[in-house]
Amino acid sequence: MSRAVTLAVAFLVTFATIAGGSALAGYVTADGAAPAPEIENEHYQSTDLIADDDPGEANVTMDSDAESQTIVIDPGVQAAGGGVAISPLSLIGLGTGGVADRDIRPLANALIENGHEVRVYTPDASASRFPSQPGASGPTPLGEDLAEADAFVTFRSDYEEDELEDIETFVEADGRMILATEPDAAFGQPGPTSLDATLGTTTEPGYVYNMVENDLNYQRVYAEPTGDSGLTEGVDRAMFPTVTPVGTAAEGGDEFRPIDGSELSTTRAATDAPLLVRDGGVVMVGDAGFLSPENARRADNDALIGNLADFLVENDRDPETQPPETQPEGPTGPTGPTQPTQPPTQPTQPPTNATNTTA
């Protein structure tokens, strides 16, 4: 047999072997493709890293039997301009306006279903940060809303000086407050600290992650309570999707700390810094996303949200004894009336009008 014939026979045998193997693989997999190679990588194959891939339904309930309370929520979302009307409740996922930047339905619904009133504070940027045009009516000052409220939930810290004074007055008058913050978008750059200074709270730069044990991805970290209290009741483990460490000047109190294996993004070092703290009537949490409907189903978040709702309504505040911090001014300022006083010889003047020009 010549060399050319030998090579041709060898080629045919090799081709037949490859074709036969492909046909066998196609038969075995029933889709014409060879089986996928085995990946020897525990990071991708281990199911232990995902503790609860089918969490079921959230069940946010309240234990408190407190009488109807008023809760003001500042979702940290500016009201729409350009004449577009948006329902305030849509800003917390309760309306149909298509705006759900801060969807906290589990908390808001629990409060409403238990007979409490939820109000949404949504200042218009053009009216609240700049003087109003003559004759135009600006938004209700935050102090007036808080004067009629029992509890306050906010997702921002960039308040004006007079608003910070209103918040401080509210807390000192036994108002309950939850401040939910998030890691700064610049990663490692701390956000505004003015509200922290007012409340005696702190926020660390960066976010917490866990490559060892997490919920779906490394930034969705677990935290466990460090003590027994109303906030921790029924909560063995909470989950925060994007969280930054927080703290308070006061020692002790309720805390949730990350589980073992957690690290801080700015240092890449292990951390057990608190992710949720309480100082008297103020709760600070380094994440806002855990309140959303999809995250309320993870770990024991539904129990934690119910506990936070109870915390808000269990207070000793009496709004009727708290006048607004900021009194409205007349068109010419607070120094005096703009119209001459009605002469006393006009008995038909309604007595209620006499109070319209008070300084």
Buried (B, 14 or more C-beta within 10 A) or exposed (E): EEEEEEEEEEEEEEEEEEEEEEEEBEEEEEEEEEEEEEEEEEEEEEEEBBBBEEBEEBEBBBEBEBEEBBBBBBBBBBBBEEEEEBBBBBBBBBBEBEBBEBBBBBBBBBBBEBEBBBBBBBBBEBBBEEEEEEEEEBBBBBBBBBBBBBBBBBBBBEBBEEBBBBBBBBBEBBBBBBBBBBBBEEEBEBBBEBBBBBBBBBBBBBBBBBEEBBBBEBBBBBBBBBEEBBBBBEBEBBBBBBBBBBBBEEEEBBBBBBBEBBBBBBEEEEBBBBBBBBBBBBBBBBBBBBBBBEBBBBBBBBBBBBBBBBBBBBBEBEBEEBEBBBEEEBEEEEEEEEEEEEEEEEEEEEEEEEEEBEE
